[in-house]
Structures are given as C-alpha cells and as structure tokens.
Amino acid sequence: MRVLVVTTWFPSPRSPGAGSFVADDVRLLAESNEVTVLHLIPPSDAPSAPASEVRDGVRIVRSSMSPSRPDQLVRASRLIRRMLRDADLVHSMALSSLLPMSLLRVTVPWVHTEHWSGLLAPETVPRLMRLTLPLTERGLARPDRVVAVSRTLARRISRVRSGEVAVIPNHVAAPEERSTAPRSGSRVRLVAVGNLVPGKGPILAIQTLAELRRRGMDASLDWVGEGPLRESARQEAARTGVSEHVTFSGSVPKADVARHLQQADVFLLPTESETFGIAIAEALVAGTPVVVGARGGHTEFVTAPDGILVEERTPRSFADAVERLLALNRGRSQEDIGARAREAFSDASRARDYESVYRAARGAEGGVDGPVVDVIIAVHQLSRPIRRAVGSVLMNDVPLRVTVVCHNIASEDIAQRLGELTGDPRVRLLELHDGVPRPAGPFNEGLDHAGASFTSIMGSDDELEAGAIDSWVAIARRDGADAVIPRLAHARGGVVPTPPTRPWRSRRLDLVKDRLSYRSAPLGLVSRRTFGDLRLDTAVATGEDVQYVTTVWSQAGAISLSRGPAYLVHADAASRTSLTARPVEEDLRFVHRLLTSATFRALAQGQRDAVVTKILRVNVIGAIHNRRGSGWSQEDRRHLAAAIAALRSAAPRAEQPLPLVDRRLLDLAAVPSSSAEELDRLVERRQHRARPGSLLARGIASTLHREGGLRMSAASVLAATSLSRLRGRQR
C-alpha cells in the first residue's frame, strides 16, 4: 500500500535528533508499505536539508513551513493535495501537521499518530501555543483513525474526539545481549537519560544522589543528555558535595545509550511528566529497573518489581524508592527484569497493531463498523448447548464478533445446532481438527483469528446475562483497563466470590492485594494490543490458563472488576472438559511449566508468593481432595510430592499463611510413602471451615496475613454478600 506520511517532526542535518520516534515509526511502516515522507521542516532547518532524498528505501520530501505563518500553511496544504494523488492512505504525525491538513478535503483513508506531551502538560509549552491549543486540538476529530502512544494520551484525545483511540507505544530499542547473572557488588550506579531541562528533574536527581550517599550508600550518577541546566546541575553537585560521583556524559549516539543503561544498577529520572517515556522504556527493555516520577504515560508500564513510581518530589522520597527497588530486585538478572518490557514493546506487536489500524481506516474487517470485542467459544461435542451461549453473546449493542471454534467437529453440524443464528453477520465458524481433547488448542485458534480491540473467552456450556459485554467495554473505556474481570454467578443460583478483592475495590486491581490468582479462568475482556501474542498452554491437559492469567494479572497496565451483568456458569453438560479426572502428573504438569516460564521469573517475590499460595491451596490440595477414598498409585504420590517440592523451592514463604490443617496436609503429601488414609482424614477435616485448624496458621503474623484463613474467609464472605445483593437488585 502507498502511504504518505505528513509530519512536522523528523530528523534533518541540523536537528538529527528531532522526531526520532517518527522516523522509527516510518521504518516500521516501510517494512510492509511503500512509504513517502513529507517533512514540513522548520524554516530555520530548511537551508541545510536536501529538498528530496531517499533514505533506507523511503523517499523524503521537505518543504519549509512555520505553523504560525498562514501563507506557508496554504502552500503546504497545496503540496499535500498533489502528493495525495499517488497515495492509498495518508498518515499524519504530530499535532502541528494537522494545521495544513485542516485546509483540505481528504478523500483517502486518514490515520494520525500523536506523541506530543503538551496535550498532557500544557503548562510546559510556550504561552502562544497554550492559547491556540483548544483550536489546534480540534483537528484530532477529523482523521478516520487516531493513534496515541499511551493510554493517558488516548484519554486526553478522547475529550475532543468520539470513538476509540488506538494505543500503540513508541519504538523501544532493545540491546542485543543481556546479562543472565544477578547484580552483585555494593556499589550502586545510577543512570539518567534525558535533556538537562527542568521537566526531567536533574537537580532533584543530584539531590537524591546526595541523600543516598548521606545514608551510607556507595552511589554514583551518570547523566546522559545535554541541555540548559548543565551548569546549574554542576553547581548543585558541588554544593551537595557529590561532584566526584556525578558524570555528565552529554549527548551520545543512540546506539551507545543501551551501553550506559546496562552498566547501571538503577535508572533514576525524577521527571515531571512524560507522554510516553521512551528513555524509561529503553531502560526496562535493557534490564535496568527504574525509579521515576508518577505522572505521565510511563505510569502504564512501570510496575514493581521492575520499577517504582514516586509521587512526592523530594530527595528523601526518591532515595527511599531507590533503596526499595534494589531490595525488590535482589537476585534478579537483566534478562528477568527486561522480560515484561521486551514483550510489551516488540516491533512485531507494533507492526500488527498498525496493520489493524490501517485496515480499520480503510473500512475493511475490523473497521469503523467492525468488532470492538472478539468472543471465542470452543465447542467439543454436538451435545453442548452452543446455541444458548452464542445467543447470549449477541444480546449486546457494542460491535462484536463471536467465533465458534468447532473442535474436531464439522462446522456444518454446529451450524445446524445454531439454527438461524448462523446467518447473523456477527457469527463466524472455524474448524480445528487436531485430535487432541484439550481446550487450549481451539481457544488459541480463535485468538489467532481475532482482530478486535479486546478478546473474550467463553465456555460452550455457559451464558452471559444481557448487556454483560456492553458493561465490560464501558468499564474498559472508563478506566483505560487492559483487562476487565466479570462477575461470576451460577446459573441455578449463587455467586462465585472470586477473586476475593479488597472491600468495594473495582478499579486498578493488584495481583497480590486483590488476590487475583484465585480467578484463573481468563474470562471477561483482555486487551489484544497489550496481550495480542498471549496464548493458552497447549502442552498441558489442565491448568492451561494459569500462565495466561498470571501474565495478565501481573503485566496489565490497569485491571477492573465488573459488578454488572454476570457471566453465568452452567452445570448441565454431561461432562465439562475442565472437570475430567486425570492422573496427578497430568493435573499438575502446568506447575513446572509455570515455574520455569519468563512470566514467573519476572514476578517480584511477593507476587510469586501469592501465585504459589493459590496453587498450593486450590490446585494441589484440590488434586488431593478429588482423589479421597479412591486409592493412590505410587506414581501419583511421587508426582504430587514433586510438585509440592518445586512450589516450595520457587516461593519458600508461600505456605506460611495457610491454615494449620492445610500445612499438615501438604507436609504429609510431600512424603510419597506417607499414609493415604491420613491424607483422606485431613481432607475431611479441612471441610469444617469454622474450626481453629482451618482458620489459624503457625504464628500470629501468618494468621493475620491476607492469604490467611481468617482474612480469606472474611473477604470471601464479604465478596459473596455484596455480589449477591447486586444480583438481587439487577433481577
């Protein structure tokens, strides 16, 4: 496709660093499109720049334009009109590029990408630009599709534009090699990358260094970047007595930035605000944990243990955060720290997202009238009530598509079961014949064919209350959520009180504080932009979704809980794939795969504890419970003990909050030769939830832990009560 990029930000001989993120996007787009760039270059830079050149296969045309000169805006709009004759799509980048476009009637599909921090922090821009901003930003309403580099910026753009704003992050350079060895040594090397300007906080960074050294830490600071505060920063270093511990490296080639980052132990940038935070993202991708200010687009991807956001702009607060970050990352390597960021900012993901946006702008599948949600239902038997499931999905107003994956079944047979629903344009049937009686394969097949903003997995036996998906999408848009957890209820009555979140908490949920591991089914909404490459584990018979949800709960920028129309769990099928009895080795095979995964390695210790506590309590003890009275084979006992040993090794503290009866049960199960009858007796005893052994742990602190029997029981009762009241009111 022939794409014309119109931008006021782009590198030139006089300003080689200007618009580098635009140049990165152009290189990405040029891999699958024929791209021409119209650079509306500032008049001061124009004399030294060629009017036309070809760079890396991309033709670049330059024309001088000042946004404050009406005559130059008219001239630029005429040039754009001529160049549009040879374009299939126009892609404007930077807010000021919309000014000449506003004088045109654009007849080809139009995409705009916005990076400008001035929309988020107008107080940081010159007064004239601030005064004209309300007029300029109206141009964002015109393009067919708008892309923002962060959800924060997308929400700001949504004030002046109806419809969804896509979020595609900036290109983030990844070093070719990363250390797999944990950090060692007592010296702490801090690094900052950014211009020496007030908004980046260089003076505060130096004061933070002085505070750390006052506390006895052998710390140093390397500031990479130039700017007007260089001399002021030198003077502050002298005043605080840390001059010999501060290095001003100045501007360095882009290729050398990664070296500075990887040589450091902590990236420290007390920034006031960032539209995206490219340097912060580059530090994370390089495997360097970050301590940064708490305002801007970077807050969407900076999460513990990889980084800490600091609200209070004081040396003491930033020094506290550095000390905490070092403690969180003790024993973690660059490979571990950077795993999450490398997945989030991969060019493959960005290319796929831009392809989707282009397709939408051209009005193709997934376009203006295309789906916001792809619902995937896997059906394994003709006896499943698939018509009920699909019909409930269609009882929503939001644009959606329901994909029924016919697993080892002919689609014609399922079409007959669906009846007239087959003719609904929102219904699509796919076939998967793999001969494997597991749910992961067909669900992944549906995920592979998804193209909407969100995906949603649903069981063929289950049902949605009317308007459930409408409610989830509204919540996702309101909160900027990457995932929305639905309210679960049994179709025959009663609610499912998982996850037992903090009381009345429904936004910005946390894996540990809100016990999200207890919701292991990936139901509700999941952002395809953030988790488009994520799939269920096809190598296991059960627990195929544990690694999936652990990734989502630990890496999502925001997670919300819906208290609206419920996801209804039915129990009327003769056999559910998820409830089939299996050997212990098959039931717990997912444990080893999770513990050795990049997802688990990237977790902070507290997150690992929370995940393992849930697996011990629900999956391991559940496997014992399901086999009570039926006898044990030696092989089953051996695999059970091996799983317990692996979990204990991965998170030694995870057992501590468990009630006494659970600890005794695990201790006994960890010895393959122990009495099976005693296992059955302890399983029976733990059914008495009100007894001390089911509520108390080994120690006061463990008993009062959020995962302890007392608080878990209270949280579950509270969740069940509040959800039951909600369901009663909605009926």
Secondary structure as GFF3:
##gff-version 3
##sequence-region A 1 731
A	DSSP	beta_strand	2	7	.	.	.	ID=ss1
A	DSSP	alpha_helix	20	30	.	.	.	ID=ss2
A	DSSP	beta_strand	34	41	.	.	.	ID=ss3
A	DSSP	three_ten_helix	46	48	.	.	.	ID=ss4
A	DSSP	beta_strand	52	55	.	.	.	ID=ss5
A	DSSP	beta_strand	58	64	.	.	.	ID=ss6
A	DSSP	alpha_helix	70	84	.	.	.	ID=ss7
A	DSSP	beta_strand	89	93	.	.	.	ID=ss8
A	DSSP	three_ten_helix	95	97	.	.	.	ID=ss9
A	DSSP	alpha_helix	98	101	.	.	.	ID=ss10
A	DSSP	beta_strand	110	114	.	.	.	ID=ss11
A	DSSP	three_ten_helix	117	119	.	.	.	ID=ss12
A	DSSP	three_ten_helix	122	124	.	.	.	ID=ss13
A	DSSP	alpha_helix	127	136	.	.	.	ID=ss14
A	DSSP	three_ten_helix	137	141	.	.	.	ID=ss15
A	DSSP	beta_strand	145	148	.	.	.	ID=ss16
A	DSSP	alpha_helix	151	157	.	.	.	ID=ss17
A	DSSP	beta_strand	166	167	.	.	.	ID=ss18
A	DSSP	beta_strand	188	193	.	.	.	ID=ss19
A	DSSP	three_ten_helix	198	200	.	.	.	ID=ss20
A	DSSP	alpha_helix	202	214	.	.	.	ID=ss21
A	DSSP	beta_strand	219	224	.	.	.	ID=ss22
A	DSSP	alpha_helix	230	239	.	.	.	ID=ss23
A	DSSP	three_ten_helix	243	245	.	.	.	ID=ss24
A	DSSP	beta_strand	246	250	.	.	.	ID=ss25
A	DSSP	alpha_helix	254	262	.	.	.	ID=ss26
A	DSSP	beta_strand	266	269	.	.	.	ID=ss27
A	DSSP	alpha_helix	278	285	.	.	.	ID=ss28
A	DSSP	beta_strand	290	293	.	.	.	ID=ss29
A	DSSP	three_ten_helix	297	300	.	.	.	ID=ss30
A	DSSP	beta_strand	307	310	.	.	.	ID=ss31
A	DSSP	alpha_helix	315	328	.	.	.	ID=ss32
A	DSSP	alpha_helix	334	344	.	.	.	ID=ss33
A	DSSP	alpha_helix	347	361	.	.	.	ID=ss34
A	DSSP	beta_strand	373	379	.	.	.	ID=ss35
A	DSSP	alpha_helix	386	393	.	.	.	ID=ss36
A	DSSP	beta_strand	400	407	.	.	.	ID=ss37
A	DSSP	alpha_helix	411	418	.	.	.	ID=ss38
A	DSSP	three_ten_helix	419	423	.	.	.	ID=ss39
A	DSSP	beta_strand	427	432	.	.	.	ID=ss40
A	DSSP	alpha_helix	440	448	.	.	.	ID=ss41
A	DSSP	beta_strand	454	459	.	.	.	ID=ss42
A	DSSP	beta_strand	463	464	.	.	.	ID=ss43
A	DSSP	alpha_helix	468	479	.	.	.	ID=ss44
A	DSSP	beta_strand	483	485	.	.	.	ID=ss45
A	DSSP	beta_strand	488	490	.	.	.	ID=ss46
A	DSSP	beta_strand	495	496	.	.	.	ID=ss47
A	DSSP	three_ten_helix	516	518	.	.	.	ID=ss48
A	DSSP	beta_strand	525	527	.	.	.	ID=ss49
A	DSSP	alpha_helix	528	531	.	.	.	ID=ss50
A	DSSP	alpha_helix	546	555	.	.	.	ID=ss51
A	DSSP	beta_strand	559	561	.	.	.	ID=ss52
A	DSSP	beta_strand	567	569	.	.	.	ID=ss53
A	DSSP	three_ten_helix	577	579	.	.	.	ID=ss54
A	DSSP	alpha_helix	584	587	.	.	.	ID=ss55
A	DSSP	alpha_helix	589	595	.	.	.	ID=ss56
A	DSSP	alpha_helix	598	601	.	.	.	ID=ss57
A	DSSP	alpha_helix	605	614	.	.	.	ID=ss58
A	DSSP	pi_helix	615	620	.	.	.	ID=ss59
A	DSSP	alpha_helix	621	626	.	.	.	ID=ss60
A	DSSP	alpha_helix	634	650	.	.	.	ID=ss61
A	DSSP	alpha_helix	660	669	.	.	.	ID=ss62
A	DSSP	alpha_helix	676	685	.	.	.	ID=ss63
A	DSSP	alpha_helix	692	695	.	.	.	ID=ss64
A	DSSP	alpha_helix	700	703	.	.	.	ID=ss65
A	DSSP	alpha_helix	709	730	.	.	.	ID=ss66
###
